[in-house]
Amino acid sequence: MPKLVTIWREKETQEQARHYVRSYILFPAGVVGLVCMVGAIGALGYQFIGTDSYTAATFWESSGLILVGALCGWIQTRYHRYLLARCPEVFAVRLRTAVRQQGKKAKEESAQVAIKHPGRELVPVAYGVGLVVLWGASAVAILYRHVDALPALLMPWAGFYWAKLFFWRGVVS
């Protein structure tokens, strides 16, 4: 009987983790990615039609910004997929905490799951490097003055969030 309960709990934990990924990673990534893409394309459209500053360099730099964002999104998605495969209880606990906080009074999760894997201490550094890369790519594009500020700021984030959507497909059904 204990073996059956253990198997049931593992399946429940995996299902909760998948639900967390769908609700708290993929849905917001789709919405934010769409907003960033529409804003960036609209601003590039204005630069193309409203001003005479749109050149081939504008096209290549904006394409590069999307690719930089997509690379960062792919890297983060790979890490999250690794977490889902190795320790789905991390996402399951996050889901239970989020659901509990929607209720009347939130209690502290008694058994917070620690993420333990090789290289765990480098993860915050990697997140910081990713932010610097995204902001740095935007700053470089703004400094070269081929891409206006708004699309230069939105393009990497559009690529980031859309890459997250694209590279999660087939994993969470």
CORDARA-V807220 format. One record per residue. N is the residue number from 1. SS is DSSP state (@ for helix, = for strand, . for the rest). OMEGA is omega in radians with two decimals (* if undefined). Layout:
{{N	SS	OMEGA} {N	SS	OMEGA}}
//
This chain:
{{1	.	3.13} {2	@	-3.14} {3	@	3.11} {4	@	3.13} {5	@	3.12} {6	@	3.12} {7	@	3.13} {8	@	3.14} {9	@	3.11} {10	@	3.11} {11	@	3.11} {12	@	3.12} {13	@	3.12} {14	@	3.12} {15	@	3.09} {16	@	3.12} {17	@	3.11} {18	@	3.11} {19	@	3.10} {20	@	-3.13} {21	@	3.13} {22	@	-3.00} {23	@	-2.98} {24	@	3.06} {25	@	-3.02} {26	@	-3.13} {27	@	3.09} {28	@	3.12} {29	@	3.11} {30	@	-3.11} {31	@	-3.11} {32	@	3.09} {33	@	3.11} {34	@	3.13} {35	@	3.13} {36	@	-3.11} {37	@	3.14} {38	@	3.11} {39	@	-3.12} {40	@	3.14} {41	@	3.09} {42	@	3.13} {43	@	3.07} {44	@	3.07} {45	@	3.08} {46	@	3.12} {47	@	-3.13} {48	@	-3.05} {49	@	-3.00} {50	@	-3.14} {51	.	3.10} {52	.	-3.10} {53	.	3.13} {54	.	-3.14} {55	.	3.07} {56	@	3.10} {57	@	3.09} {58	@	3.12} {59	@	-3.08} {60	@	3.13} {61	@	3.12} {62	@	3.06} {63	@	3.09} {64	@	3.12} {65	@	3.10} {66	@	-3.12} {67	@	3.09} {68	@	3.10} {69	@	3.13} {70	@	3.09} {71	@	3.12} {72	@	3.09} {73	@	3.12} {74	@	-3.13} {75	@	-3.14} {76	@	3.11} {77	@	3.08} {78	@	3.11} {79	@	3.13} {80	@	3.08} {81	@	3.06} {82	@	3.11} {83	@	3.13} {84	@	-3.14} {85	@	-3.04} {86	@	-3.11} {87	.	-3.13} {88	.	-3.14} {89	@	3.09} {90	@	3.13} {91	@	3.12} {92	@	3.11} {93	@	3.10} {94	@	3.11} {95	@	-3.14} {96	@	3.11} {97	@	-3.14} {98	@	3.13} {99	@	-3.13} {100	@	-3.13} {101	@	3.09} {102	@	3.13} {103	.	-3.08} {104	.	-3.08} {105	.	-3.11} {106	.	3.03} {107	.	3.13} {108	.	3.09} {109	.	-3.04} {110	.	-3.09} {111	.	3.07} {112	.	-3.09} {113	.	3.09} {114	.	3.11} {115	.	-3.12} {116	.	3.04} {117	.	3.13} {118	.	3.12} {119	.	-3.09} {120	@	-3.11} {121	@	3.12} {122	@	-3.09} {123	@	3.09} {124	@	3.09} {125	@	3.13} {126	@	3.08} {127	@	3.11} {128	@	3.11} {129	@	3.12} {130	@	3.09} {131	@	3.13} {132	@	3.12} {133	@	-3.14} {134	@	3.14} {135	@	3.13} {136	@	3.10} {137	@	3.09} {138	@	-3.13} {139	@	3.13} {140	@	3.13} {141	@	3.12} {142	@	-3.12} {143	@	3.10} {144	@	3.05} {145	.	3.04} {146	.	-3.14} {147	.	3.10} {148	.	-3.02} {149	@	-3.07} {150	@	3.10} {151	@	3.12} {152	@	3.11} {153	@	-3.05} {154	@	-3.07} {155	@	3.13} {156	@	-3.13} {157	@	3.05} {158	@	3.09} {159	@	-3.14} {160	@	-3.07} {161	@	3.12} {162	@	3.05} {163	@	3.09} {164	@	3.11} {165	@	-3.06} {166	@	-3.04} {167	@	3.01} {168	@	-3.05} {169	.	-3.13} {170	.	3.13} {171	.	-3.13} {172	.	-3.10} {173	.	*}}
//
